[in-house]
Amino acid sequence: MELNELVRSRINYICAAYDLTLNALCVKCDIPVSTLRHYMDGYRKEIKLRTILRICRGLGLTPNEFFGPELIDNLENIKDL
């Protein structure tokens, strides 16, 4: 699996866990909707670390909590690192 697929999956998981739509996540985390929408739709291939950190701050998560153990424990299986 590729890193961006895992990050997209994690963002979807976080939205579901916090009962947020993508738009609500953007508002809560002070991220332009178009920025996250373009990334989630695949129009933008990579997400900036700044965007991930804004999500973390907006939801009170640490970066480790954002990425979760499934991503951190499987770094060696990620194709595009």
Secondary structure, 3 states (H helix, E strand, C coil): CCHHHHHHHHHHHHHHHCCCCHHHHHHHHCCCHHHHHHHHCCCCCCCCHHHHHHHHHHHCCCHHHHHHHHHHCCHHHCCCC
